[in-house]
Amino acid sequence: MSLATRHRRAAGLAVLLLALCAFDATAAAQDYEPGSTDWQGLSRFVALTQAQGADLRITDTLAWDEVEADDVIVVVYPEETLSPESFASFVIDGGRLLLADDFGGGAALMERLSLRRIAPGVGALPHQRFVDGQADWPRHSARGRHPLLEGVNEVVSNVPAVLLNEGGPVLSFDEGGGLVYDMTLGEGRAIVLSDPSVMINGMVPIADNERLLANTIEYLCEPADDGCRVWLVHGAFTQIGRYDAPSSQGLTGDDLVSRVDAFNERVREVLDELAKTELLYFLGLLLALGSAAYLATVLPWQRSRRLSEFVQRERSELAPPQTEFDWNLARFSRGTRGVNYALPVAILKEVFEEIFLDALGLWPSTSKHRPPIDELARRFEQQFCARQAPAERDRRRQAVQDLLSHLATAPTRHRVFLENDANYSARDLARLHRHAHEILGWMGKEADYERRTRQHRRPRFERPAGDVSR
């Protein structure tokens, strides 16, 4: 960049700074109006998104049953605390998310993405470069290579929060912490921006903010084959329902059992091989340690870049990022809470629903395309309780409705280790099993149920009945 260009940019930043400082630096949630052309509105971001060819849906109500896994969701300064379950499930299934929030309700979702948000006090940002020396206006230089930084040299923020993670940010502060992170979860990705004011009309023309936003939309929409649908919500938006992850439809019960059995057998094989590989493991470890000691001796040692005391103190309390395995291990071994029986409940749900719905002629089907629970209970009553007394018919219909309602809240087996926080005790499992067995008995399907559930708990070396070989 030439000296003249730098001077022109500095002058432009100064003019914009004077104009913006006439207003309150921290915009309230209602200021992020997508249709507003005022300096604190989002009309420029809306136009930018539409110019990228996106199908933009601006809404005050996010209906999860309308959201698909290849959509993009943009959340700007959520006023209410965001519950991470549906958002995390959406990203895990391949969805893409832009969360722009400094001091709003996005902290819990950020934590689910292994990010910690902190709010430095006045003049305490871990940064050294500001517009005209104004401590509320940090200037962030683009370093490294990332799709978000294509054509970006500098981004200016206004009273941002600081994001912390053991990994590196896309845009950082000079002395540690990040303004922008690109996080992955499952099959999807989430861009987290710790200053939503970067997106407002008054800030878009500053420095390379506009290019950063255009790159972000392009990056999030890139995997979409048939266009890109973008949901934009802000402030005190509401959510309806929850994100319903695709189920394992198309697989028969025997297919599912075979897959579980094959997985379990593979785990046993790995455990059997551990003893054989222990020696190689420790030899490799000793070799690595010896190499490290040698390199530390022959190569010059240089102290790493010093972090600010503020970030250093916060990072000392920051746990390293968790893998999905680590996160679920922590959830499923909760000390005094005892064992979580969510996986057996998920298997019970899967087996019962398939047998029950197949008997009603509704299998295979997804939860979105099935009749409501009360309608399923009514069909059960008509088909399997016609000879019962009215009082007994009512009791059985209600029992079916209650069980289906409980199972509807339970995770499916392929989701139980991802984002679901349901916890089930041994008593919960026994109660649900008893009710399921009773209902399938009324339908004459208890033998199918017992056969299916026995396949899940067959001992490793148990021989099938009638097998007298060897």
C-alpha positions as CSV (number, residue, x, y, z in Angstrom):
1,M,0.0,0.0,0.0
2,S,1.5,3.4,-1.0
3,L,2.1,6.2,1.4
4,A,-0.5,8.4,-0.3
5,T,-3.1,5.6,0.0
6,R,-2.4,5.2,3.7
7,H,-2.8,8.9,4.2
8,R,-6.2,8.9,2.3
9,R,-7.4,5.9,4.3
10,A,-6.3,7.5,7.6
11,A,-8.2,10.7,6.7
12,G,-11.3,8.8,5.7
13,L,-11.2,6.9,9.0
14,A,-10.9,10.1,10.9
15,V,-13.9,11.7,9.2
16,L,-16.1,8.6,9.8
17,L,-14.9,8.5,13.4
18,L,-16.0,12.1,14.0
19,A,-19.4,11.4,12.4
20,L,-20.0,8.2,14.4
21,C,-18.8,9.6,17.7
22,A,-21.8,12.0,17.6
23,F,-23.9,9.0,18.5
24,D,-23.8,6.5,21.4
25,A,-20.9,4.1,20.6
26,T,-22.7,1.0,21.8
27,A,-26.0,0.4,19.8
28,A,-28.9,-1.1,21.6
29,A,-30.6,-4.3,20.3
30,Q,-33.4,-2.4,18.6
31,D,-30.8,-0.4,16.5
32,Y,-29.9,-3.5,14.4
33,E,-32.9,-3.1,12.2
34,P,-32.5,-4.9,8.8
35,G,-34.7,-2.4,7.0
36,S,-33.3,0.8,8.6
37,T,-31.1,3.1,6.5
38,D,-29.9,5.0,9.5
39,W,-26.3,4.7,10.5
40,Q,-27.1,2.0,13.1
41,G,-29.3,-0.1,10.8
42,L,-28.4,-3.1,8.7
43,S,-29.7,-2.1,5.3
44,R,-26.2,-2.1,3.7
45,F,-25.6,-5.6,5.0
46,V,-29.0,-6.7,3.7
47,A,-28.1,-5.3,0.2
48,L,-24.7,-6.9,0.4
49,T,-26.2,-10.3,1.1
50,Q,-28.7,-10.0,-1.7
51,A,-26.0,-8.9,-4.1
52,Q,-24.3,-12.2,-3.4
53,G,-27.3,-14.0,-4.8
54,A,-28.6,-15.2,-1.5
55,D,-32.3,-15.9,-0.8
56,L,-32.5,-13.6,2.3
57,R,-35.3,-14.3,4.7
58,I,-35.7,-11.5,7.4
59,T,-37.8,-12.7,10.3
60,D,-38.6,-12.0,13.9
61,T,-39.6,-15.6,14.4
62,L,-37.2,-18.5,13.7
63,A,-39.4,-21.5,13.0
64,W,-37.0,-24.5,13.2
65,D,-39.3,-26.8,11.2
66,E,-38.7,-24.5,8.2
67,V,-34.9,-24.6,8.6
68,E,-32.9,-27.1,6.5
69,A,-29.3,-28.3,7.0
70,D,-28.0,-26.4,4.0
71,D,-29.3,-23.0,5.1
72,V,-27.4,-20.2,6.6
73,I,-28.5,-18.4,9.8
74,V,-27.3,-14.9,10.7
75,V,-27.9,-13.9,14.3
76,V,-27.2,-10.3,15.2
77,Y,-27.1,-9.2,18.9
78,P,-29.6,-11.6,20.4
79,E,-31.4,-9.9,23.2
80,E,-32.5,-13.1,24.9
81,T,-30.2,-15.9,26.0
82,L,-29.7,-18.3,23.2
83,S,-30.3,-22.0,24.1
84,P,-27.5,-23.8,22.2
85,E,-29.3,-27.1,21.6
86,S,-31.1,-26.3,18.3
87,F,-28.3,-24.1,17.0
88,A,-25.6,-26.7,17.7
89,S,-27.7,-29.5,16.2
90,F,-28.2,-27.4,13.1
91,V,-24.5,-26.8,12.7
92,I,-23.6,-30.4,13.4
93,D,-25.8,-31.5,10.6
94,G,-24.0,-29.2,8.1
95,G,-25.7,-25.9,8.7
96,R,-23.8,-22.6,8.7
97,L,-24.1,-19.9,11.2
98,L,-22.9,-16.3,11.6
99,L,-23.2,-15.1,15.2
100,A,-22.4,-11.4,15.7
101,D,-22.7,-10.5,19.4
102,D,-20.7,-8.6,21.9
103,F,-22.7,-8.2,25.1
104,G,-26.0,-10.0,24.1
105,G,-27.4,-13.4,24.8
106,G,-25.0,-15.5,22.7
107,A,-22.5,-16.5,25.4
108,A,-23.9,-20.1,26.0
109,L,-23.8,-20.8,22.2
110,M,-20.3,-19.5,22.1
111,E,-19.3,-21.8,24.9
112,R,-20.8,-24.7,22.9
113,L,-18.5,-23.7,20.1
114,S,-15.5,-23.8,22.6
115,L,-15.3,-20.0,22.7
116,R,-15.2,-17.9,25.8
117,R,-16.4,-14.3,25.6
118,I,-15.0,-11.6,28.0
119,A,-15.8,-7.9,28.3
120,P,-12.7,-5.8,29.1
121,G,-13.2,-2.6,31.1
122,V,-12.8,0.8,29.7
123,G,-9.3,1.2,28.1
124,A,-8.4,-2.5,28.9
125,L,-8.7,-4.0,25.4
126,P,-5.6,-6.2,24.7
127,H,-4.7,-4.0,21.8
128,Q,-2.3,-1.3,20.8
129,R,-3.6,0.3,17.6
130,F,-6.6,2.5,17.5
131,V,-8.2,5.0,15.2
132,D,-6.9,8.5,16.2
133,G,-5.9,7.0,19.5
134,Q,-9.5,6.4,20.5
135,A,-9.5,3.3,22.8
136,D,-13.0,2.3,21.6
137,W,-12.0,2.0,18.0
138,P,-9.4,-0.8,17.6
139,R,-7.8,-1.4,14.2
140,H,-7.3,-5.1,13.3
141,S,-4.7,-6.0,10.7
142,A,-5.3,-9.1,8.6
143,R,-2.6,-11.7,9.0
144,G,-2.3,-15.1,7.4
145,R,-4.5,-16.7,4.8
146,H,-8.2,-17.4,5.2
147,P,-11.2,-17.1,2.8
148,L,-12.6,-14.3,5.0
149,L,-9.4,-12.3,4.6
150,E,-9.3,-12.3,0.8
151,G,-8.7,-8.7,-0.2
152,V,-8.8,-7.5,3.5
153,N,-6.0,-5.5,4.9
154,E,-7.6,-3.9,8.0
155,V,-10.9,-4.0,9.9
156,V,-12.1,-1.5,12.4
157,S,-14.4,-2.4,15.3
158,N,-16.2,-0.4,17.9
159,V,-16.3,-1.4,21.6
160,P,-15.9,-5.1,20.9
161,A,-15.8,-8.0,23.3
162,V,-12.9,-10.4,23.2
163,L,-13.1,-14.1,22.3
164,L,-10.8,-16.7,23.7
165,N,-9.9,-20.1,22.4
166,E,-6.7,-22.2,22.3
167,G,-6.8,-22.1,18.6
168,G,-6.0,-19.1,16.4
169,P,-8.6,-16.5,15.4
170,V,-9.2,-15.2,11.9
171,L,-8.8,-11.6,13.2
172,S,-7.1,-11.0,16.4
173,F,-6.2,-8.3,19.0
174,D,-2.5,-7.3,19.2
175,E,-2.0,-8.9,22.7
176,G,-4.2,-12.0,22.5
177,G,-7.8,-12.9,22.0
178,G,-9.9,-12.7,18.8
179,L,-12.4,-10.6,17.1
180,V,-13.4,-13.2,14.5
181,Y,-13.3,-17.0,14.8
182,D,-14.1,-19.7,12.3
183,M,-15.3,-22.7,14.3
184,T,-16.4,-26.1,13.1
185,L,-18.8,-28.4,14.8
186,G,-19.8,-31.7,13.2
187,E,-20.4,-31.2,9.5
188,G,-21.0,-27.4,9.7
189,R,-19.3,-24.2,10.5
190,A,-19.9,-21.1,12.5
191,I,-18.4,-17.7,12.1
192,V,-18.4,-15.8,15.4
193,L,-17.9,-12.0,15.4
194,S,-17.5,-10.3,18.8
195,D,-18.7,-6.9,17.5
196,P,-22.0,-6.7,15.7
197,S,-21.5,-3.0,15.0
198,V,-19.1,-4.0,12.3
199,M,-22.2,-4.8,10.3
200,I,-24.2,-1.6,10.8
201,N,-24.5,1.0,8.0
202,G,-22.2,3.5,9.6
203,M,-19.4,0.9,10.0
204,V,-19.6,-1.0,6.7
205,P,-17.7,1.6,4.6
206,I,-14.8,1.9,7.2
207,A,-11.5,0.3,6.2
208,D,-12.2,-3.2,4.7
209,N,-15.3,-4.0,6.8
210,E,-17.5,-4.4,3.7
211,R,-15.1,-6.8,2.1
212,L,-14.9,-8.9,5.3
213,L,-18.7,-9.1,5.4
214,A,-19.0,-10.0,1.7
215,N,-16.3,-12.7,2.1
216,T,-18.2,-14.1,5.1
217,I,-21.5,-14.5,3.2
218,E,-19.7,-16.0,0.2
219,Y,-17.8,-18.4,2.6
220,L,-20.9,-19.5,4.4
221,C,-22.9,-19.9,1.2
222,E,-20.2,-21.7,-0.7
223,P,-21.3,-25.3,0.0
224,A,-24.9,-24.6,-1.2
225,D,-25.5,-26.2,-4.6
226,D,-29.0,-24.7,-5.5
227,G,-28.7,-21.2,-4.2
228,C,-28.3,-20.1,-0.6
229,R,-31.1,-19.4,1.8
230,V,-30.1,-17.0,4.6
231,W,-32.2,-16.5,7.7
232,L,-31.5,-13.1,9.4
233,V,-32.7,-12.6,12.9
234,H,-31.8,-10.0,15.5
235,G,-32.6,-8.5,18.9
236,A,-35.6,-10.1,20.7
237,F,-36.5,-12.6,18.1
238,T,-38.4,-15.7,19.1
239,Q,-37.9,-19.4,18.3
240,I,-40.6,-21.9,17.5
241,G,-40.0,-25.6,18.1
242,R,-36.5,-27.1,17.8
243,Y,-34.3,-28.2,15.1
244,D,-35.2,-31.8,14.1
245,A,-32.2,-33.6,12.9
246,P,-32.7,-36.1,10.1
247,S,-33.3,-39.5,11.4
248,S,-31.8,-42.8,10.3
249,Q,-34.7,-43.3,7.8
250,G,-34.4,-45.8,5.1
251,L,-32.6,-48.4,7.3
252,T,-34.5,-51.4,8.5
253,G,-34.3,-52.6,12.0
254,D,-32.0,-55.4,11.1
255,D,-29.7,-52.9,9.3
256,L,-29.5,-50.8,12.4
257,V,-28.8,-53.8,14.6
258,S,-26.1,-55.0,12.2
259,R,-24.4,-51.7,12.2
260,V,-24.4,-51.5,16.0
261,D,-23.0,-55.1,16.2
262,A,-20.3,-54.4,13.7
263,F,-19.3,-51.3,15.5
264,N,-19.1,-53.1,18.8
265,E,-17.1,-55.9,17.3
266,R,-14.6,-53.4,15.8
267,V,-14.2,-51.8,19.3
268,R,-13.4,-55.2,20.7
269,E,-10.8,-55.8,18.0
270,V,-9.2,-52.4,18.8
271,L,-9.0,-53.3,22.4
272,D,-7.5,-56.6,21.7
273,E,-4.8,-55.0,19.5
274,L,-3.8,-52.4,22.2
275,A,-1.6,-54.9,24.1
276,K,0.3,-55.7,20.8
277,T,0.9,-52.0,20.0
278,E,1.9,-50.8,23.5
279,L,5.6,-51.5,22.9
280,L,5.6,-49.6,19.6
281,Y,3.7,-46.7,21.2
282,F,6.2,-46.2,24.0
283,L,9.2,-46.6,21.7
284,G,7.7,-43.9,19.5
285,L,7.1,-41.7,22.5
286,L,10.7,-42.0,23.6
287,L,11.9,-41.2,20.1
288,A,9.8,-38.1,20.0
289,L,11.0,-36.9,23.4
290,G,14.6,-37.5,22.4
291,S,14.1,-35.5,19.2
292,A,12.5,-32.6,21.1
293,A,15.4,-32.5,23.6
294,Y,17.9,-32.5,20.7
295,L,16.2,-29.7,18.8
296,A,15.8,-27.6,22.0
297,T,19.6,-27.9,22.4
298,V,20.8,-27.1,18.9
299,L,18.2,-24.5,17.9
300,P,18.1,-21.0,19.3
301,W,15.2,-20.4,21.7
302,Q,13.0,-17.3,21.3
303,R,10.4,-16.1,23.7
304,S,6.9,-16.1,22.2
305,R,5.0,-12.9,21.8
306,R,3.9,-11.6,25.2
307,L,0.1,-11.5,25.8
308,S,-1.5,-8.7,27.8
309,E,-1.9,-9.4,31.5
310,F,-5.6,-9.3,31.0
311,V,-5.7,-12.0,28.3
312,Q,-3.0,-14.0,30.1
313,R,-5.0,-14.1,33.3
314,E,-8.2,-15.1,31.5
315,R,-6.5,-17.8,29.4
316,S,-5.0,-19.4,32.5
317,E,-8.6,-20.3,33.4
318,L,-9.6,-21.4,29.9
319,A,-9.9,-25.1,29.3
320,P,-8.5,-26.4,26.1
321,P,-11.0,-26.9,23.3
322,Q,-13.0,-30.1,23.6
323,T,-13.5,-32.7,20.9
324,E,-17.0,-34.1,20.5
325,F,-15.8,-37.2,22.4
326,D,-14.4,-35.2,25.3
327,W,-17.5,-33.1,25.6
328,N,-19.8,-36.1,25.6
329,L,-17.6,-38.0,28.0
330,A,-17.9,-35.1,30.5
331,R,-21.7,-35.1,30.0
332,F,-22.3,-38.9,30.4
333,S,-20.1,-39.3,33.5
334,R,-21.5,-36.7,35.8
335,G,-20.1,-37.9,39.1
336,T,-22.8,-37.8,41.7
337,R,-25.6,-37.7,39.1
338,G,-24.8,-41.4,38.3
339,V,-24.9,-43.1,34.9
340,N,-26.9,-41.4,32.2
341,Y,-29.1,-44.0,30.4
342,A,-29.8,-41.7,27.4
343,L,-28.3,-44.2,24.9
344,P,-30.5,-47.2,26.0
345,V,-33.5,-44.9,26.0
346,A,-32.6,-43.8,22.5
347,I,-32.5,-47.5,21.4
348,L,-35.8,-48.2,23.1
349,K,-37.3,-45.2,21.3
350,E,-36.0,-46.4,18.0
351,V,-37.2,-50.0,18.3
352,F,-40.6,-49.1,19.8
353,E,-41.4,-46.4,17.2
354,E,-40.5,-48.6,14.3
355,I,-42.6,-51.6,15.5
356,F,-45.5,-49.3,16.5
357,L,-45.6,-47.3,13.4
358,D,-45.1,-50.3,11.1
359,A,-48.2,-51.9,12.7
360,L,-50.2,-48.7,11.8
361,G,-48.9,-48.8,8.3
362,L,-46.8,-45.6,8.8
363,W,-43.2,-46.9,8.5
364,P,-40.8,-45.8,7.2
365,S,-41.5,-42.1,7.9
366,T,-39.9,-39.1,9.5
367,S,-41.2,-37.2,12.5
368,K,-42.1,-34.3,10.3
369,H,-44.4,-36.4,8.1
370,R,-46.2,-38.4,10.7
371,P,-49.6,-37.6,12.1
372,P,-49.7,-35.8,15.5
373,I,-49.4,-37.9,18.6
374,D,-53.1,-37.6,19.5
375,E,-54.0,-38.8,16.0
376,L,-51.6,-41.8,16.4
377,A,-53.2,-42.7,19.7
378,R,-56.6,-42.5,18.1
379,R,-55.6,-44.8,15.3
380,F,-54.1,-47.3,17.8
381,E,-57.4,-47.3,19.7
382,Q,-59.5,-47.9,16.5
383,Q,-57.2,-50.7,15.2
384,F,-56.3,-52.5,18.4
385,C,-58.9,-51.7,21.1
386,A,-62.2,-52.2,19.2
387,R,-63.2,-55.1,21.5
388,Q,-62.4,-53.4,24.8
389,A,-64.8,-51.6,27.1
390,P,-65.0,-47.8,26.7
391,A,-63.1,-47.1,29.9
392,E,-60.3,-49.6,29.0
393,R,-60.1,-48.1,25.5
394,D,-59.7,-44.6,26.9
395,R,-57.0,-45.9,29.3
396,R,-55.0,-47.6,26.6
397,R,-55.3,-44.6,24.2
398,Q,-54.0,-42.3,27.0
399,A,-51.1,-44.7,27.8
400,V,-50.0,-44.7,24.2
401,Q,-50.3,-40.9,24.0
402,D,-48.2,-40.5,27.2
403,L,-45.5,-42.8,26.0
404,L,-45.2,-41.3,22.6
405,S,-45.0,-37.8,24.2
406,H,-42.2,-39.0,26.4
407,L,-40.3,-40.6,23.5
408,A,-40.7,-37.5,21.3
409,T,-38.4,-35.6,23.8
410,A,-35.8,-38.4,23.9
411,P,-32.8,-38.1,21.5
412,T,-32.4,-40.5,18.5
413,R,-29.5,-42.9,18.8
414,H,-27.3,-41.1,16.2
415,R,-27.8,-37.7,18.0
416,V,-27.4,-38.8,21.6
417,F,-23.6,-38.3,21.6
418,L,-23.8,-34.9,19.8
419,E,-25.8,-32.0,21.3
420,N,-28.6,-33.5,23.4
421,D,-28.5,-32.8,27.1
422,A,-31.2,-35.3,28.2
423,N,-30.4,-37.3,31.3
424,Y,-32.2,-40.6,32.1
425,S,-31.8,-42.6,35.3
426,A,-32.1,-46.4,35.5
427,R,-35.6,-45.9,36.9
428,D,-36.6,-43.8,33.9
429,L,-35.4,-46.5,31.6
430,A,-37.3,-49.2,33.5
431,R,-40.5,-47.2,33.5
432,L,-40.3,-46.5,29.7
433,H,-39.4,-50.2,29.0
434,R,-42.4,-51.4,31.0
435,H,-44.9,-49.1,29.2
436,A,-43.5,-50.0,25.8
437,H,-43.7,-53.7,26.5
438,E,-47.3,-53.3,27.8
439,I,-48.5,-51.4,24.7
440,L,-46.8,-53.7,22.2
441,G,-48.4,-56.6,24.1
442,W,-51.8,-55.1,23.5
443,M,-50.8,-55.0,19.8
444,G,-49.5,-58.6,19.8
445,K,-46.0,-57.3,18.9
446,E,-44.2,-58.1,22.2
447,A,-42.3,-61.0,20.5
448,D,-40.8,-58.6,17.9
449,Y,-39.8,-56.2,20.6
450,E,-38.1,-58.8,22.7
451,R,-36.3,-60.2,19.7
452,R,-35.0,-56.7,18.7
453,T,-33.9,-55.6,22.2
454,R,-32.2,-58.9,22.9
455,Q,-30.0,-58.4,19.8
456,H,-28.7,-55.2,21.4
457,R,-27.7,-56.9,24.6
458,R,-26.5,-60.3,23.4
459,P,-23.3,-61.3,25.2
460,R,-20.2,-61.4,23.1
461,F,-19.7,-65.2,23.1
462,E,-23.4,-66.3,23.2
463,R,-24.2,-68.8,20.5
464,P,-27.5,-68.4,18.7
465,A,-30.3,-70.9,19.8
466,G,-29.9,-74.2,18.1
467,D,-26.2,-73.7,17.2
468,V,-24.5,-76.9,18.2
469,S,-21.5,-76.6,16.0
470,R,-18.0,-76.7,17.5
